[in-house]
Amino acid sequence: MKKRFFVFLGIGILLVSCVSKQKYIECTTDLSNCEAKQKELSSQKLDLENKIIEFESQRGKMQAQIRQLEEDTTILGRLSREMTENYTSLQTNYDELSTAYKNMNAGNKKETETMLGQLQEAQRKLDEKEKEIKSLMTDLDKKSLDLEEKSAKLIELQEILSKKDADVQALKDKIKLALVGFEGSGLQVTEKNGKVYVSMDEKLLFASGKFSVDAKGELALKELAKVLEADTDINVMVEGHTDNVPFSAASAAQIRDNWDLSVMRATTIVKTILKYGNIDPNRLTASGRGEYVPLDTDDTKEARAKNRRTEIILTPKLDALFEILE
């Protein structure tokens, strides 16, 4: 720029010396216009250069977008091909199924009817099974109710049995306490199968071959009667037992054998108990067992002595238990 200025300046000086003042002014004005035009062009050039930079940036972005679009286009193209292949495959399957259906309707109508009949039969059986299941469920509900009732009865029964066991034990204790003075004299008190057994040897109650109770035996039966009078829920079975030695009929006209002797002894004991206690006779039973329920089967003097006995069997009344079992 400076070089041009000096050139123009030299020209100007030369022209001053050679041309008129008017020409000089015109040249100076043209020079100023040229310089202004130059500045304007320089500014436009700068603007163009900035726009070029901006365009380059936009071109880079557009190129990136184009690459992304190309990738997306590739993916979409692949998906499009796959979908086309799937569609073609589905169309083929459809065509095959359609053809098979037409063939079945055309040539296999009987088979179709057979299958329909089988389905209807299966449905009928299914309905029957459903009815059976409903019936079973009804029975099950009923049995469940029955089970609940029986469970309740079982609980009540267990309570009654537990009470009975406790009552039997208490009865045994009371009898042992009442007859404590007679233990060791041919008397035993035991508990078995929910019953209390008072076993008295012959020597405690009777003379040999006799059925009248002696004085010591009456004392024992009197104490036993007190317990039975106080406890009204006890039934009494008196069993007479003998040994296996045949009875001599000459000793008593009304006794012919051991059966008679065992019965008479049991009856005498029942009457003695009733004499000493205010007891309902319906609670007592006399029974003769003769020689047929021995404690000891040996053929010895000691064994025969064991077998000559009277057993008083005390059983708690089980009315409440029978009511539950009905």
C-alpha distance (Angstrom), angle and dihedral (degrees) to the residues before:
residue distance angle dihedral
M1 . . .
K2 3.82 . .
K3 3.77 90.9 .
R4 3.79 91.0 55.0
F5 3.76 90.4 47.4
F6 3.79 92.6 55.7
V7 3.75 91.7 46.2
F8 3.76 90.3 52.9
L9 3.77 89.5 44.7
G10 3.80 92.4 52.6
I11 3.76 89.7 47.2
G12 3.74 89.2 49.8
I13 3.76 93.7 51.6
L14 3.74 89.6 47.2
L15 3.74 90.9 49.1
V16 3.79 91.5 47.7
S17 3.61 89.3 57.9
C18 3.79 91.6 45.1
V19 3.84 105.9 30.3
S20 3.71 137.5 47.0
K21 3.79 126.9 -90.5
Q22 3.79 90.7 -107.5
K23 3.75 91.5 60.0
Y24 3.75 90.9 48.4
I25 3.75 93.0 55.5
E26 3.79 90.9 49.3
C27 3.76 91.3 51.2
T28 3.80 91.9 47.6
T29 3.80 90.6 51.5
D30 3.77 91.6 49.4
L31 3.77 89.4 50.4
S32 3.78 92.0 52.8
N33 3.80 90.2 48.5
C34 3.78 90.4 50.5
E35 3.79 92.4 50.5
A36 3.84 91.3 49.2
K37 3.79 89.7 48.3
Q38 3.80 89.0 49.9
K39 3.81 92.0 53.0
E40 3.82 90.4 49.1
L41 3.77 91.5 50.6
S42 3.83 90.9 48.2
S43 3.80 89.6 52.8
Q44 3.79 91.2 48.1
K45 3.79 89.0 48.4
L46 3.83 90.6 54.1
D47 3.79 90.7 48.6
L48 3.76 90.4 49.7
E49 3.80 91.5 49.8
N50 3.86 90.7 51.6
K51 3.78 90.5 48.2
I52 3.79 89.4 49.5
I53 3.84 89.5 54.1
E54 3.81 90.6 47.8
F55 3.78 90.9 47.7
E56 3.80 90.4 50.5
S57 3.82 89.8 52.8
Q58 3.77 91.9 48.9
R59 3.79 89.9 46.7
G60 3.83 89.7 55.1
K61 3.78 91.3 50.9
M62 3.76 91.5 46.8
Q63 3.80 90.7 49.3
A64 3.82 89.7 52.1
Q65 3.80 89.9 48.9
I66 3.79 90.0 48.2
R67 3.83 90.7 51.9
Q68 3.83 89.7 49.5
L69 3.76 90.7 48.2
E70 3.78 89.7 49.3
E71 3.81 90.1 52.2
D72 3.80 91.2 46.4
T73 3.75 89.8 47.8
T74 3.82 89.7 52.3
I75 3.81 91.5 50.5
L76 3.76 92.3 45.5
G77 3.74 89.6 48.1
R78 3.81 91.0 53.2
L79 3.78 91.8 46.9
S80 3.77 89.6 47.0
R81 3.79 90.8 53.1
E82 3.79 92.3 47.1
M83 3.80 91.8 48.7
T84 3.77 89.6 47.5
E85 3.81 90.0 51.0
N86 3.83 91.1 47.4
Y87 3.76 91.1 47.5
T88 3.78 90.3 49.7
S89 3.82 90.2 49.2
L90 3.81 92.1 48.2
Q91 3.78 90.4 47.1
T92 3.79 89.7 51.7
N93 3.82 91.8 48.8
Y94 3.77 90.2 47.4
D95 3.75 91.4 50.5
E96 3.82 90.9 49.0
L97 3.81 92.5 48.0
S98 3.79 91.0 46.0
T99 3.77 90.3 51.3
A100 3.81 91.6 46.6
Y101 3.81 90.8 49.0
K102 3.79 91.3 50.0
N103 3.80 90.6 47.7
M104 3.81 90.8 48.5
N105 3.80 92.0 50.3
A106 3.76 91.1 44.5
G107 3.80 101.8 42.7
N108 3.82 107.9 13.5
K109 3.79 103.5 48.5
K110 3.79 90.8 123.9
E111 3.81 91.1 52.2
T112 3.80 89.4 49.5
E113 3.80 90.7 51.3
T114 3.80 89.6 48.9
M115 3.79 91.2 51.6
L116 3.80 90.2 47.7
G117 3.79 90.0 51.9
Q118 3.79 90.6 49.8
L119 3.78 90.2 50.5
Q120 3.79 91.3 50.4
E121 3.80 90.8 48.9
A122 3.79 90.5 49.0
Q123 3.81 89.1 50.3
R124 3.79 90.5 50.4
K125 3.82 91.5 51.3
L126 3.76 89.8 46.1
D127 3.82 90.0 53.4
E128 3.81 89.8 49.7
K129 3.78 91.2 50.1
E130 3.79 89.9 49.1
K131 3.81 89.8 53.5
E132 3.82 90.1 48.2
I133 3.79 90.7 50.0
K134 3.82 91.1 49.9
S135 3.79 89.4 49.3
L136 3.81 90.8 48.6
M137 3.80 90.5 48.6
T138 3.82 89.5 51.9
D139 3.82 89.7 49.9
L140 3.77 89.9 46.0
D141 3.80 91.7 52.4
K142 3.79 89.9 49.1
K143 3.81 92.2 47.7
S144 3.79 89.5 47.6
L145 3.80 89.2 55.7
D146 3.81 90.1 46.5
L147 3.78 89.3 49.2
E148 3.78 91.4 51.5
E149 3.80 90.4 50.1
K150 3.80 92.1 47.3
S151 3.79 90.7 46.9
A152 3.78 89.3 53.5
K153 3.82 89.9 48.0
L154 3.80 90.1 47.3
I155 3.78 90.8 53.4
E156 3.80 90.2 48.3
L157 3.81 90.1 46.0
Q158 3.79 91.1 50.6
E159 3.79 90.0 50.8
I160 3.82 90.9 50.7
L161 3.82 91.7 47.0
S162 3.78 90.8 48.4
K163 3.79 89.5 50.1
K164 3.81 90.4 47.0
D165 3.79 90.9 51.6
A166 3.78 89.9 49.5
D167 3.82 90.7 47.3
V168 3.82 91.3 49.3
Q169 3.78 91.2 50.6
A170 3.80 90.9 47.2
L171 3.83 90.1 48.5
K172 3.77 91.3 49.8
D173 3.81 90.5 50.9
K174 3.84 91.9 48.8
I175 3.82 92.3 49.2
K176 3.78 93.2 46.8
L177 3.79 89.0 49.7
A178 3.82 92.2 48.0
L179 3.84 92.6 47.6
V180 3.78 98.4 35.9
G181 3.82 91.0 118.1
F182 3.81 91.4 58.8
E183 3.81 99.6 51.3
G184 3.77 109.8 111.6
S185 3.83 89.8 30.5
G186 3.78 96.2 86.3
L187 3.83 98.7 -68.7
Q188 3.78 127.9 118.6
V189 3.83 130.9 176.8
T190 3.81 116.6 -158.9
E191 3.81 138.5 161.4
K192 3.81 121.6 -134.7
N193 3.81 133.9 161.1
G194 3.79 93.1 -6.8
K195 3.83 93.7 -51.4
V196 3.79 135.2 102.5
Y197 3.82 115.8 -128.6
V198 3.82 119.6 -157.4
S199 3.79 104.7 -169.2
M200 3.85 117.6 -169.3
D201 3.79 123.1 -172.7
E202 3.82 119.5 -130.7
K203 3.81 91.3 -111.0
L204 3.83 91.2 61.8
L205 3.83 94.6 53.9
F206 3.79 114.4 17.1
A207 3.75 144.7 29.6
S208 3.79 114.6 -120.3
G209 3.78 111.6 -71.1
K210 3.82 92.4 1.5
F211 3.79 132.0 112.0
S212 3.81 101.7 -162.0
V213 3.83 113.5 103.7
D214 3.81 115.8 -119.2
A215 3.82 123.8 -135.0
K216 3.81 97.4 -94.2
G217 3.79 91.5 49.1
E218 3.81 91.0 50.8
L219 3.83 90.1 55.5
A220 3.81 91.3 53.9
L221 3.83 92.1 47.0
K222 3.80 90.7 47.5
E223 3.83 91.1 56.9
L224 3.79 90.6 46.0
A225 3.83 90.3 50.7
K226 3.82 90.1 56.7
V227 3.81 90.7 57.6
L228 3.82 92.9 46.4
E229 3.82 91.7 47.8
A230 3.84 91.0 53.8
D231 3.82 94.3 45.8
T232 3.81 107.6 55.1
D233 3.84 95.0 175.1
I234 3.82 93.4 73.6
N235 3.80 125.8 97.3
V236 3.81 117.5 -155.1
M237 3.80 128.2 -145.3
V238 3.82 116.0 -174.0
E239 3.80 113.2 -161.8
G240 3.80 121.6 -170.0
H241 3.80 117.1 -152.2
T242 3.82 130.7 -173.4
D243 3.76 137.1 -175.3
N244 3.79 122.9 -105.2
V245 3.81 97.2 -100.1
P246 3.82 107.9 116.8
F247 3.78 113.7 -108.7
S248 3.80 117.6 -114.4
A249 3.80 107.8 -126.7
A250 3.79 91.0 -157.4
S251 3.83 91.9 72.5
A252 3.83 94.6 65.2
A253 3.76 128.4 10.3
Q254 3.87 95.4 -145.7
I255 3.84 95.1 50.2
R256 3.75 117.1 73.5
D257 3.85 103.4 166.9
N258 3.82 145.7 -9.4
W259 3.83 90.9 -74.9
D260 3.78 89.6 60.9
L261 3.79 92.9 44.4
S262 3.80 94.2 51.2
V263 3.82 91.9 48.0
M264 3.82 93.1 47.4
R265 3.79 91.9 49.6
A266 3.81 92.2 49.4
T267 3.82 90.8 48.1
T268 3.81 91.9 49.0
I269 3.81 91.3 52.5
V270 3.83 91.9 49.2
K271 3.82 90.2 51.7
T272 3.82 91.2 47.3
I273 3.81 92.1 52.1
L274 3.82 90.6 49.1
K275 3.80 89.7 49.2
Y276 3.81 92.6 57.7
G277 3.81 100.1 37.4
N278 3.79 137.8 47.7
I279 3.80 92.3 -123.3
D280 3.82 130.2 152.4
P281 3.85 105.2 -111.1
N282 3.83 88.6 -142.6
R283 3.80 87.0 72.9
L284 3.83 93.8 61.3
T285 3.80 130.2 72.8
A286 3.82 127.6 -175.7
S287 3.78 117.5 -149.3
G288 3.79 133.0 175.6
R289 3.80 118.4 -150.4
G290 3.80 98.1 174.7
E291 3.79 114.7 -162.2
Y292 3.81 96.2 -36.3
V293 3.80 102.2 95.5
P294 3.81 103.2 51.6
L295 3.79 124.4 175.1
D296 3.79 91.8 -150.9
T297 3.82 123.4 28.4
D298 3.81 95.6 -166.4
D299 3.80 115.6 117.3
T300 3.79 95.1 -126.0
K301 3.78 136.5 115.4
E302 3.80 91.6 -112.3
A303 3.80 93.2 49.8
R304 3.80 92.1 50.4
A305 3.80 90.3 50.0
K306 3.84 90.2 54.8
N307 3.78 91.4 50.6
R308 3.84 94.0 52.8
R309 3.76 97.7 83.1
T310 3.79 147.0 114.7
E311 3.77 120.7 -126.2
I312 3.79 120.6 -158.3
I313 3.79 107.3 -162.2
L314 3.80 116.2 -160.9
T315 3.81 117.0 -160.9
P316 3.83 124.6 -177.1
K317 3.81 113.0 -126.1
L318 3.81 110.6 -101.3
D319 3.82 100.2 -163.4
A320 3.82 93.0 126.2
L321 3.80 89.7 48.9
F322 3.82 92.9 50.6
E323 3.81 90.6 49.4
I324 3.82 89.8 57.6
L325 3.81 92.0 47.2
E326 3.81 93.8 51.4
